[in-house]
């Protein structure tokens, strides 16, 4: 969470000093920082731009405003252009990012959120910016906790949104979690700026809009924004402790293999508290399988099956005991991705491998799983003596290069296994760099003089 907003009322603008303290609490920000901000044109994000504009100027940094045009309403392009005009008056560089392609009929808000995060992150990487600031505030945090409470979330969900989150090459920061929506609007009014209201915020089709409509009733029963943020504070503290314990267990029990699999020490898993063992297993599944959270009951069944000397499949992974270790490998049937890559191109394949294709190929090639047939062809050609010793699921889910039905090469992985059609190293390289790293940072909880907040 960010620094608690316990002083001024909702009609008081956020001061530069308050905002500076909120940014300082986030930590890990370099001198002369380059920061991007997701700007919808609403009052919250416009206030964040105003506050960041002053903050980066004082530190000799730079600010880039990014607006995503989802294309969901006819007037969205015009609104994005109007936001750009406001930024031009403030002398703030601004880009509009458009969500292209077909839009889903179901789960529209979730799909739009995923597309927005992808577009913003890609723009940050392109601009060489590490920090992406988002304008979620105290009222958003309360709504998030209430929504997750209604869905039966546990500790992790009730912790709400983190003030700092590593998202691949981008560090997402939320410095406004301690400030109310009212104070952010007051900040815009004080600067003489108008903002755009998104009609979807009041559309009862969406769960958050329905929750906002119920807020007055819930607040009358004591379940107001402050109380919900207290729930998030306490759950965040518990989540941070659990994730640190999980990281300690993984540091002791896990081995990461360059071919895209993980082994775990079963004795360490058995000795750990069940909650920590479950979290460690879930993180190994996310690292190898790339899938989102798995159901608690399914994870519990898998851990119990391992304790009985068996295993199973979950989260796109095969999990079983092998040579005294728990093997977490990619499930061959789950690897369906085939990507066409030009000579000299680079892709993230299967959410695990950062793969560079050699410039020696004269035409685009396909990256796909080696598979059983590819393995048999590879074995028939001879090759690296260590390859046959890999577990079958690992061998069959290695990245390989194809031209139609012809297997051209296995890229060099971890300094081994590279093999081209002429028996020589073709120059292709693949490194295991999963979307969800095994050693990801724990949930961030920020402290001040009054304690963890």
C-alpha positions in Angstrom: 0.0 0.0 0.0 1.0 3.6 -0.3 1.3 6.2 2.4 -1.9 6.5 4.4 -4.1 9.5 3.7 -5.3 10.3 7.3 -5.1 14.1 7.3 -6.9 16.5 4.8 -10.5 16.0 3.7 -11.7 15.0 0.3 -11.9 18.6 -0.9 -8.1 19.2 -0.4 -5.7 18.7 -3.3 -2.8 16.3 -2.9 0.3 18.5 -2.1 3.7 18.0 -3.8 5.1 17.1 -0.4 2.6 14.4 0.2 3.1 12.9 -3.2 6.9 13.0 -2.8 6.6 11.0 0.5 4.3 8.5 -1.3 6.9 8.1 -4.0 9.8 7.8 -1.5 7.9 5.0 0.2 7.9 2.9 -3.0 11.8 2.8 -3.0 14.0 1.6 -5.8 13.7 4.7 -8.0 16.9 6.0 -9.5 18.1 9.6 -9.7 16.7 11.5 -12.7 14.0 8.9 -13.2 12.2 8.2 -16.5 8.6 7.4 -15.7 5.6 6.6 -17.9 2.0 7.1 -16.7 -1.1 5.3 -17.9 -3.5 8.2 -18.7 -7.1 7.5 -19.4 -8.2 11.2 -19.3 -10.1 10.6 -16.1 -9.6 12.7 -13.0 -7.5 10.1 -11.2 -4.9 9.6 -14.0 -4.9 13.3 -14.8 -4.1 14.1 -11.2 -1.3 11.5 -11.3 0.2 13.2 -14.4 0.1 16.6 -12.6 1.8 15.3 -9.5 4.4 13.3 -11.5 5.1 16.3 -13.7 6.3 18.3 -10.7 8.0 15.4 -9.1 10.1 14.4 -12.1 11.0 18.0 -12.9 12.4 18.5 -9.4 14.6 15.4 -9.9 15.7 16.2 -13.5 13.8 13.2 -14.8 11.3 12.7 -17.7 7.7 11.8 -18.0 5.8 10.1 -20.9 2.0 9.9 -20.9 0.4 6.9 -22.5 -3.3 6.7 -23.5 -4.8 3.4 -24.6 -7.7 3.7 -27.1 -9.6 0.4 -26.7 -11.9 1.2 -29.6 -14.9 0.1 -27.7 -16.9 3.3 -28.2 -17.2 5.5 -31.3 -16.0 8.5 -29.5 -12.9 6.9 -27.9 -10.4 8.1 -30.6 -11.7 11.6 -30.3 -11.3 11.5 -26.5 -7.8 10.1 -26.8 -6.9 13.0 -29.1 -8.4 15.5 -26.7 -6.2 14.0 -23.9 -3.2 14.6 -26.1 -4.2 18.2 -26.5 -4.2 18.7 -22.7 -0.8 17.0 -22.5 0.5 19.4 -25.3 -0.6 22.4 -23.2 1.3 20.9 -20.2 4.4 20.2 -22.4 4.2 16.5 -21.5 5.1 14.0 -24.3 2.1 11.8 -25.1 1.4 8.7 -27.2 -1.9 7.0 -28.1 -1.8 3.2 -28.1 -4.7 1.4 -30.0 -6.1 -2.0 -29.2 -6.5 -3.5 -32.6 -8.3 -6.6 -33.7 -11.6 -8.3 -32.7 -13.0 -7.8 -29.2 -14.5 -10.7 -27.2 -18.3 -10.8 -26.5 -17.7 -12.2 -23.0 -15.2 -11.1 -20.4 -14.8 -7.8 -22.2 -13.4 -5.8 -19.2 -10.9 -8.5 -18.4 -9.7 -8.7 -22.0 -9.5 -4.9 -22.2 -7.4 -4.8 -19.0 -5.0 -7.5 -20.4 -4.6 -5.6 -23.7 -4.1 -2.3 -21.9 -1.3 -3.7 -19.7 0.4 -5.3 -22.7 0.2 -2.1 -24.8 1.5 0.0 -21.9 4.3 -2.4 -21.1 5.4 -2.7 -24.7 5.5 1.1 -25.0 7.6 1.4 -21.9 10.1 -1.2 -23.2 10.2 0.6 -26.6 10.9 3.9 -24.8 13.5 2.4 -22.5 11.4 3.3 -19.4 11.4 1.0 -16.3 8.7 2.6 -14.2 5.0 2.6 -15.3 2.8 4.6 -12.9 -0.9 3.7 -12.6 -3.5 5.9 -10.9 -5.3 3.3 -8.7 -6.3 5.0 -5.5 -7.7 4.2 -2.1 -11.3 3.8 -3.3 -10.1 1.4 -6.1 -8.3 -0.6 -3.5 -11.4 -0.9 -1.4 -13.5 -2.0 -4.4 -10.9 -4.6 -5.3 -11.0 -6.1 -1.8 -14.8 -6.1 -1.8 -14.9 -7.7 -5.2 -12.5 -10.4 -4.2 -14.3 -10.9 -0.9 -17.5 -11.6 -2.9 -15.6 -14.2 -4.9 -14.3 -16.0 -1.9 -10.6 -14.9 -2.2 -8.1 -16.0 0.4 -5.2 -14.0 1.8 -3.5 -13.2 -1.5 -6.7 -11.8 -3.1 -7.7 -9.8 0.0 -4.3 -8.1 0.0 -5.6 -6.1 -2.9 -3.3 -4.3 -5.3 0.4 -4.0 -4.6 2.1 -0.6 -4.6 5.0 -2.0 -6.5 4.9 -5.0 -8.9 7.5 -6.3 -11.3 5.9 -7.1 -14.7 8.5 -8.5 -16.9 10.8 -5.6 -18.0 8.5 -3.0 -16.5 8.1 -2.0 -12.8 4.4 -1.1 -12.2 4.1 1.5 -9.4 0.9 2.7 -7.8 1.7 5.8 -5.7 -1.9 6.9 -5.1 -3.2 3.9 -3.1 -3.2 6.1 0.0 -5.2 8.9 -1.5 -9.0 9.2 -2.0 -10.7 9.7 -5.4 -12.1 13.0 -4.0 -8.6 14.4 -3.3 -7.4 13.5 -6.8 -10.4 15.4 -8.3 -9.6 18.3 -6.1 -6.0 18.2 -7.4 -7.4 18.6 -11.0 -9.7 21.4 -10.0 -6.9 23.3 -8.3 -4.9 23.1 -11.6 -8.0 24.3 -13.6 -8.2 21.1 -15.6 -11.3 19.2 -16.6 -11.4 15.4 -16.9 -13.3 12.8 -18.9 -15.8 10.5 -17.2 -15.8 6.9 -18.5 -19.5 5.8 -18.8 -18.5 2.2 -18.2 -17.8 3.2 -14.6 -21.6 3.5 -14.1 -22.7 0.7 -16.4 -24.4 -2.0 -14.2 -23.2 -4.6 -16.7 -19.9 -4.6 -14.9 -19.3 -5.8 -11.4 -17.3 -2.8 -10.2 -20.1 -0.4 -11.2 -22.6 -2.5 -9.3 -20.3 -2.5 -6.2 -20.0 1.3 -6.4 -23.8 1.6 -6.4 -23.9 -0.5 -3.2 -21.1 1.4 -1.4 -23.4 3.8 0.5 -25.4 0.9 1.9 -22.3 -1.1 2.9 -20.7 2.0 4.4 -23.7 2.5 6.7 -23.1 -1.0 8.1 -19.4 -0.1 8.8 -17.9 -1.7 5.7 -16.6 1.5 4.2 -13.5 2.3 2.2 -11.3 2.7 5.3 -12.3 -0.6 6.7 -11.8 -2.4 3.5 -8.3 -0.9 3.1 -7.5 -2.1 6.6 -8.4 -5.6 5.4 -6.0 -5.1 2.5 -3.3 -3.9 4.8 -3.5 -6.8 7.1 -3.9 -9.4 4.3 -0.9 -7.8 2.5 1.2 -8.1 5.6 0.3 -11.8 5.8 0.8 -12.4 2.1 4.3 -10.8 2.2 5.3 -13.1 5.0 4.0 -16.2 3.2 5.8 -15.2 0.0 9.1 -14.6 1.8 8.8 -18.1 3.4 8.0 -19.6 0.0 11.0 -17.9 -1.5 13.2 -19.3 1.3 11.9 -22.8 0.6 12.4 -22.5 -3.2 16.0 -21.2 -2.6 16.7 -24.4 -0.6 14.6 -27.0 -2.6 14.4 -25.9 -6.2 16.8 -26.4 -9.1 16.2 -24.6 -12.4 17.3 -26.4 -15.5 18.2 -24.5 -18.7 15.9 -26.7 -20.8 12.8 -25.2 -19.2 12.0 -27.5 -16.3 12.4 -27.4 -12.5 13.2 -30.1 -9.9 12.2 -29.8 -6.2 13.6 -31.7 -3.2 10.7 -33.8 -1.9 12.2 -33.9 1.7 12.2 -30.1 1.8 8.6 -30.0 0.6 7.5 -32.5 3.1 9.2 -30.7 6.0 7.7 -27.3 5.1 4.3 -26.1 6.4 1.6 -27.3 4.0 0.7 -23.7 2.9 4.3 -22.9 2.0 4.8 -26.2 0.2 1.6 -25.6 -1.8 2.8 -22.1 -2.7 6.2 -23.4 -3.8 4.6 -26.0 -6.0 2.3 -23.5 -7.5 5.2 -21.1 -8.3 7.1 -24.0 -10.0 4.0 -24.7 -12.1 3.6 -21.1 -13.1 7.3 -20.9 -14.0 7.3 -24.0 -16.2 3.7 -24.0 -17.4 3.1 -20.2 -17.7 -0.5 -20.6 -16.6 -2.3 -18.4 -14.2 -3.3 -19.5 -10.6 -4.5 -23.1 -10.3 -7.4 -24.1 -8.1 -6.5 -24.7 -4.4 -8.2 -28.1 -4.4 -6.3 -29.3 -7.5 -3.0 -28.1 -6.0 -3.8 -29.9 -2.7 -4.6 -33.2 -4.6 -1.3 -32.9 -6.5 0.8 -32.4 -3.4 -1.0 -35.3 -1.7 -0.3 -37.5 -4.8 3.4 -36.7 -4.6 3.5 -37.6 -0.9 2.1 -41.0 -2.0 4.9 -41.4 -4.5 2.8 -40.6 -7.6 2.1 -37.3 -9.4 -0.1 -35.9 -12.1 -0.6 -33.1 -14.6 -1.7 -29.6 -13.6 -1.2 -26.1 -15.0 0.2 -27.3 -18.3 2.9 -29.4 -16.5 3.8 -33.0 -15.8 4.7 -33.5 -12.2 6.1 -36.7 -10.9 9.0 -38.2 -8.9 12.2 -38.9 -10.9 15.5 -40.0 -9.5 14.8 -38.8 -6.0 13.4 -35.4 -7.0 10.0 -33.9 -7.9 10.1 -33.2 -11.7 8.0 -30.2 -12.9 8.2 -30.3 -16.7 6.1 -28.9 -19.5 3.3 -31.2 -20.6 3.9 -32.1 -24.3 0.2 -32.0 -25.1 -0.1 -28.4 -23.8 2.6 -27.0 -26.1 0.7 -26.0 -29.2 2.4 -22.7 -30.1 4.0 -22.5 -33.6 5.6 -19.1 -34.4 7.0 -18.0 -37.7 10.3 -16.1 -37.3 12.4 -14.4 -40.0 16.1 -15.0 -40.2 17.8 -13.1 -37.4 14.5 -12.6 -35.6 13.7 -13.0 -31.9 10.6 -14.3 -30.1 9.4 -15.5 -26.7 8.2 -19.0 -27.3 5.8 -21.0 -25.1 6.2 -18.3 -22.4 9.5 -19.9 -21.5 12.2 -19.4 -24.0 13.8 -16.2 -25.3 14.8 -17.5 -28.7 17.0 -15.9 -31.4 17.0 -17.4 -34.9 20.2 -17.4 -36.8 20.6 -15.1 -39.8 22.0 -18.0 -41.8 18.6 -19.3 -42.7 17.5 -18.0 -46.1 13.7 -17.9 -45.3 11.4 -17.6 -42.3 11.3 -20.7 -40.1 8.7 -22.1 -37.7 9.5 -22.5 -34.0 7.6 -25.4 -32.5 8.0 -28.2 -29.9 10.5 -30.9 -30.8 7.9 -33.6 -30.2 8.3 -37.3 -30.3 8.8 -37.5 -34.1 11.4 -34.7 -34.0 13.2 -36.4 -31.2 13.4 -39.7 -33.1 14.7 -37.9 -36.1 17.2 -36.1 -34.0 18.3 -39.3 -32.3 18.8 -40.9 -35.6 21.2 -38.2 -36.7 23.3 -38.7 -33.5 24.3 -35.5 -31.6 25.0 -34.3 -28.1 25.4 -37.1 -25.7 23.5 -35.4 -22.9 20.2 -35.0 -24.8 19.0 -38.6 -24.4 19.3 -38.3 -20.6 16.7 -35.6 -20.4 13.2 -36.7 -19.2 10.9 -37.5 -22.1 8.5 -34.5 -21.5 11.5 -32.1 -21.4 12.9 -33.5 -24.6 9.6 -33.4 -26.4 8.9 -29.7 -25.4 12.3 -28.3 -26.4 12.1 -25.5 -29.0 13.0 -26.6 -32.5 13.1 -25.0 -35.9 11.1 -26.4 -38.8 10.5 -25.8 -42.5 7.2 -27.4 -43.2 7.5 -31.0 -42.0 11.3 -30.9 -42.0 13.0 -30.4 -38.7 15.9 -28.0 -39.3 17.6 -27.5 -35.9 17.5 -27.5 -32.1 18.8 -24.2 -30.8 21.7 -24.1 -28.4 20.2 -24.1 -24.9 22.4 -23.5 -22.0 25.5 -24.1 -24.1 24.4 -27.5 -25.3 22.1 -29.4 -27.7 22.6 -27.1 -30.7 22.3 -29.2 -33.8 21.7 -28.2 -37.5 20.9 -30.1 -40.6 24.7 -30.3 -41.4 25.5 -31.6 -37.9 27.0 -28.2 -36.9 25.8 -25.5 -34.5 23.4 -23.4 -36.6 23.9 -20.3 -34.4 20.3 -20.4 -33.0 20.1 -19.6 -29.3 17.3 -20.2 -26.7 17.4 -19.1 -23.1 15.0 -20.2 -20.4 13.4 -16.8 -19.4 9.8 -17.6 -18.2 7.1 -15.0 -17.9 6.7 -15.9 -14.2 10.2 -16.4 -12.8 10.7 -18.8 -9.9 12.5 -16.1 -7.9 9.9 -13.3 -8.4 9.8 -10.5 -5.8 7.4 -11.0 -2.9 4.3 -8.9 -2.5 5.4 -5.4 -1.5 4.2 -3.8 1.7 5.3 -0.3 2.3 6.0 1.1 5.8 6.1 4.5 7.5 6.5 5.7 11.0 3.0 4.4 12.0 3.9 0.9 10.9 3.1 -1.3 7.8 0.5 0.4 5.6 
